[in-house]
Amino acid sequence: MSFRNALFCLGLMGVVLWCKPGFAEEAKNEVKKIQDNSFLIEEAYNQEPGVIQHIQTFQYMIKDKNWGYTFTQEWPVLGQTHQFSYTIPVTHLTDSEKVTGIGDVALNYRYQAIMKERVALAPRFSLVLPTGDYKKGLGNDALGFQTNIPLSVELNDSFVTHWNAGLTFTPGSKNAEGAKADILGLNAGASIIWLATETFNLMLEGAWNSSRTFHEDGTTTRENTFFINPGMRYAINFDSGLQIVPGLAFPIGVGPSKEDYGVFAYLSFEHPLF
C-alpha cells in the first residue's frame, strides 16, 4: 500500500464519516449507539450473541514515515461471556531500508467478567504467533504471551471512560541479527468519550507503552512512548442490523514521544451472523 493509496483511503473514510444523515435512512427506528469502537484503548464489551465485528485500522506517523495497518475479527463463543478474535498486522518500516510485510499475528480470548448497567470488565489473554519476519524487523521469531485488563465505566448518559493495563512477554525474542533475549512490554492507558449523540462521539485517549528494544550488538534498552489521541467516530445503522462505524484521530506524542505525531483511521463493520 503506497502512501498515495493510504491518503485516498483516509479521504474516502472521511467522506463516509461526514456524510449527511440521509445516508443512513435505512437505520433502525431504535438507534444502536456506539459502544465497542475505540482506537488505541480497548473497551470492555464482548460481542453480543450471534454478532461478529470486522475492524480495520490504519496509522501513519509523520516523523519517521512508518505506517501500520491491522485487521481484527471478533466472534462471540456461544454467548457474550466468551469471545475469540484474531488480529493481523501489516507494517511499513523506514528505519534503515523500506520494509513492508505481515507482523506477528495475535489470537485473542476475552472473558466478560462483569457486565452491569454502567460497569464492564473483560480480561483478555492472547497468543502472539511468530508469523513476522524477524530479519526485517517485522516480528520476534518467538511465541509471545499477552494480557490486558480493560475496564469500562459509564459516568452518566453523556460520558464514558475506559481504562487499560497489561503486559506482553516474549521469551527468546530475536532481533534482525539473530540475538536472543526475553522481552517484557508494559502498557497502560485511559480514555474519555463524549456521547454527543448516540451515533456521533468525540474521544480523547491516552496510551503509554514500555518495551525492551534490541540493538545491533545484542544489548537491550527500555524505550517508552506516550501518545494522546483526540478523535471522533460516527455510526451508520441499517435495518439488517449492520452497523458501520468510521472514525478519525490524530495521535500526538508527549513526554518521551514529543515531536512525533500522525493520523489514525478506523473502520468497523458489525452485523448479525445469521
C-alpha positions as CSV (number, residue, x, y, z in Angstrom):
1,M,0.0,0.0,0.0
2,S,1.5,3.3,-1.1
3,F,1.2,6.5,0.8
4,R,-0.9,7.9,-2.0
5,N,-3.3,5.0,-1.7
6,A,-3.4,5.4,2.0
7,L,-4.4,9.0,1.7
8,F,-7.1,8.0,-0.7
9,C,-8.5,5.5,1.9
10,L,-8.4,8.2,4.5
11,G,-10.2,10.6,2.3
12,L,-12.9,8.0,1.5
13,M,-13.4,7.3,5.2
14,G,-13.6,11.0,5.9
15,V,-16.4,11.3,3.3
16,V,-18.3,8.5,5.0
17,L,-17.7,10.0,8.4
18,W,-19.1,13.4,7.5
19,C,-21.9,12.1,5.2
20,K,-25.4,13.6,5.8
21,P,-27.9,11.8,8.0
22,G,-29.8,10.9,4.8
23,F,-27.1,8.3,4.0
24,A,-28.4,6.3,7.0
25,E,-32.1,6.4,6.2
26,E,-32.1,2.6,6.5
27,A,-31.2,2.9,10.2
28,K,-33.4,1.2,12.7
29,N,-36.1,3.2,14.5
30,E,-34.3,2.3,17.7
31,V,-30.9,3.8,17.3
32,K,-28.0,1.5,18.1
33,K,-25.4,3.5,20.0
34,I,-21.6,3.2,19.6
35,Q,-20.2,1.0,22.3
36,D,-17.1,-1.0,21.3
37,N,-15.3,1.1,18.8
38,S,-12.3,2.7,20.5
39,F,-8.9,3.3,18.7
40,L,-5.9,2.9,21.0
41,I,-7.7,1.8,24.1
42,E,-9.6,-1.5,24.4
43,E,-13.2,-1.3,25.6
44,A,-14.6,-4.0,28.0
45,Y,-17.6,-5.1,25.9
46,N,-17.6,-8.6,24.3
47,Q,-19.6,-9.2,21.2
48,E,-23.3,-9.9,21.7
49,P,-24.5,-13.5,20.8
50,G,-24.6,-14.1,17.1
51,V,-22.9,-10.7,16.2
52,I,-19.5,-10.5,14.6
53,Q,-17.3,-7.5,14.0
54,H,-14.7,-6.7,11.4
55,I,-12.3,-3.9,12.3
56,Q,-9.6,-2.2,10.2
57,T,-7.2,0.5,11.4
58,F,-4.5,2.5,9.6
59,Q,-1.9,4.7,11.3
60,Y,0.7,6.9,9.6
61,M,3.4,8.7,11.6
62,I,4.7,11.9,10.1
63,K,8.2,11.9,11.7
64,D,9.6,8.6,10.5
65,K,7.0,7.9,7.7
66,N,6.2,4.5,9.1
67,W,2.7,3.2,8.8
68,G,0.7,0.2,10.2
69,Y,-2.5,-1.5,9.2
70,T,-4.4,-4.0,11.2
71,F,-7.4,-6.3,10.5
72,T,-9.3,-7.7,13.5
73,Q,-12.3,-10.0,13.6
74,E,-14.2,-10.7,16.8
75,W,-16.5,-13.7,17.4
76,P,-18.8,-14.5,20.4
77,V,-18.4,-18.0,21.6
78,L,-21.9,-19.4,22.4
79,G,-22.8,-16.2,24.2
80,Q,-21.4,-12.9,25.4
81,T,-19.3,-14.3,28.2
82,H,-16.6,-15.7,26.0
83,Q,-15.1,-14.1,22.9
84,F,-12.5,-15.1,20.3
85,S,-10.7,-12.8,18.0
86,Y,-7.6,-12.5,15.9
87,T,-5.5,-9.6,14.7
88,I,-3.4,-9.5,11.5
89,P,-0.9,-6.5,11.4
90,V,0.8,-5.2,8.3
91,T,3.7,-2.8,8.9
92,H,5.8,-0.5,6.8
93,L,9.2,0.5,8.3
94,T,11.7,3.0,7.0
95,D,14.4,2.8,9.7
96,S,17.3,1.6,7.5
97,E,15.6,0.4,4.3
98,K,11.9,0.4,3.3
99,V,10.3,-2.9,4.5
100,T,6.6,-3.9,4.3
101,G,5.1,-7.1,5.5
102,I,2.9,-9.0,7.9
103,G,3.9,-8.9,11.5
104,D,3.2,-11.3,14.4
105,V,-0.5,-12.4,14.4
106,A,-2.4,-12.4,17.7
107,L,-5.0,-14.9,18.7
108,N,-7.2,-13.4,21.5
109,Y,-9.6,-14.8,24.1
110,R,-11.6,-12.4,26.3
111,Y,-13.8,-13.2,29.3
112,Q,-16.7,-10.9,30.2
113,A,-16.2,-11.0,34.0
114,I,-18.5,-8.1,34.7
115,M,-21.3,-6.7,32.6
116,K,-23.5,-4.4,34.7
117,E,-25.6,-1.4,33.7
118,R,-22.7,1.1,33.9
119,V,-19.6,-1.1,34.6
120,A,-17.9,-3.7,32.4
121,L,-14.7,-5.7,32.9
122,A,-13.3,-8.2,30.3
123,P,-9.7,-9.5,30.9
124,R,-8.0,-10.7,27.7
125,F,-5.3,-13.3,27.1
126,S,-3.5,-13.5,23.7
127,L,-1.0,-15.7,22.0
128,V,1.3,-13.7,19.7
129,L,2.4,-16.0,16.9
130,P,5.8,-15.7,15.3
131,T,4.5,-15.0,11.8
132,G,6.5,-11.8,11.1
133,D,10.0,-11.9,9.5
134,Y,12.3,-11.0,12.4
135,K,15.2,-10.4,10.0
136,K,13.3,-7.5,8.6
137,G,12.2,-6.2,12.0
138,L,8.6,-7.3,11.5
139,G,8.5,-10.0,14.2
140,N,10.1,-11.7,17.1
141,D,10.6,-15.3,15.8
142,A,9.2,-16.5,19.2
143,L,5.8,-17.2,20.7
144,G,4.6,-14.3,22.8
145,F,2.1,-14.1,25.7
146,Q,-0.1,-11.0,26.2
147,T,-2.7,-10.0,28.7
148,N,-4.7,-6.8,29.0
149,I,-7.4,-5.8,31.5
150,P,-9.9,-3.3,30.1
151,L,-12.4,-1.6,32.4
152,S,-15.3,0.5,31.1
153,V,-17.3,2.8,33.3
154,E,-20.3,4.9,32.2
155,L,-20.1,8.1,34.3
156,N,-23.5,9.3,33.1
157,D,-25.6,9.3,29.9
158,S,-23.1,11.6,28.2
159,F,-19.6,10.4,29.3
160,V,-17.9,7.0,29.3
161,T,-14.4,6.2,30.5
162,H,-12.2,3.2,29.6
163,W,-9.1,2.0,31.4
164,N,-6.4,-0.5,30.3
165,A,-3.4,-2.2,31.9
166,G,-1.4,-5.1,30.5
167,L,1.8,-6.7,29.6
168,T,3.4,-8.8,26.8
169,F,6.1,-11.4,27.5
170,T,8.1,-12.9,24.6
171,P,10.8,-15.4,25.8
172,G,13.6,-15.9,23.3
173,S,12.7,-12.9,21.1
174,K,15.2,-12.3,18.2
175,N,16.4,-9.1,16.6
176,A,17.4,-8.8,13.0
177,E,20.9,-10.0,13.7
178,G,19.6,-13.2,15.5
179,A,20.5,-12.2,19.1
180,K,18.0,-13.5,21.6
181,A,16.6,-12.0,24.8
182,D,13.4,-12.3,26.9
183,I,11.3,-9.2,26.2
184,L,8.8,-7.8,28.6
185,G,6.5,-5.0,27.4
186,L,4.1,-3.0,29.6
187,N,1.1,-0.9,28.6
188,A,-1.5,1.3,30.3
189,G,-4.0,3.8,29.1
190,A,-7.3,5.6,29.6
191,S,-9.9,7.4,27.6
192,I,-12.9,9.6,28.0
193,I,-15.7,9.6,25.4
194,W,-18.4,12.3,25.0
195,L,-21.6,10.8,23.5
196,A,-22.6,14.0,21.7
197,T,-25.4,11.9,20.2
198,E,-26.0,8.2,20.1
199,T,-24.3,8.0,16.7
200,F,-21.6,10.7,17.0
201,N,-18.9,10.6,19.6
202,L,-15.9,12.8,20.4
203,M,-12.9,10.9,22.0
204,L,-9.7,11.6,23.9
205,E,-7.4,8.7,24.5
206,G,-4.0,8.5,26.3
207,A,-1.8,5.4,25.7
208,W,1.6,4.6,27.3
209,N,3.8,1.7,26.2
210,S,7.1,0.5,27.5
211,S,9.2,-2.1,25.7
212,R,12.7,-3.5,25.6
213,T,14.4,-2.8,22.3
214,F,17.3,-4.7,20.7
215,H,20.5,-3.1,19.5
216,E,22.9,-4.3,16.8
217,D,25.4,-5.5,19.4
218,G,22.8,-7.7,21.1
219,T,22.2,-5.4,24.1
220,T,18.7,-4.2,25.0
221,T,17.4,-1.0,26.4
222,R,13.9,0.0,27.5
223,E,12.0,2.6,25.5
224,N,8.8,4.4,26.5
225,T,6.2,6.0,24.3
226,F,3.2,8.1,25.3
227,F,0.5,9.5,22.9
228,I,-2.7,11.4,23.4
229,N,-5.2,10.7,20.6
230,P,-8.1,13.1,20.1
231,G,-10.6,11.8,17.6
232,M,-14.2,11.2,16.6
233,R,-16.4,8.4,15.4
234,Y,-19.8,8.1,13.7
235,A,-22.2,5.2,13.4
236,I,-24.4,4.3,10.4
237,N,-27.1,1.8,11.4
238,F,-29.2,-0.3,9.0
239,D,-32.4,-2.3,9.3
240,S,-30.5,-5.5,8.7
241,G,-28.6,-5.0,12.0
242,L,-25.4,-3.9,10.2
243,Q,-23.6,-1.0,11.9
244,I,-20.8,0.8,10.1
245,V,-18.5,2.9,12.2
246,P,-15.8,5.1,10.6
247,G,-13.5,7.1,12.8
248,L,-10.6,9.5,12.5
249,A,-8.0,10.6,15.1
250,F,-4.7,12.4,15.4
251,P,-2.1,10.8,17.7
252,I,0.2,13.4,19.3
253,G,3.4,12.3,21.1
254,V,4.2,13.9,24.5
255,G,7.0,13.3,27.0
256,P,9.2,10.5,25.6
257,S,7.4,10.8,22.3
258,K,7.4,14.5,21.8
259,E,7.6,15.9,18.3
260,D,6.0,12.7,17.0
261,Y,2.5,12.8,15.5
262,G,0.4,11.2,12.9
263,V,-3.1,10.3,11.6
264,F,-5.2,7.3,12.6
265,A,-8.2,6.0,10.6
266,Y,-10.7,3.4,11.8
267,L,-13.5,1.4,10.1
268,S,-15.7,-1.2,11.6
269,F,-18.5,-3.4,10.2
270,E,-20.6,-5.2,12.8
271,H,-23.6,-7.4,11.9
272,P,-25.6,-10.5,12.9
273,L,-24.1,-13.7,11.7
274,F,-27.5,-15.3,10.9
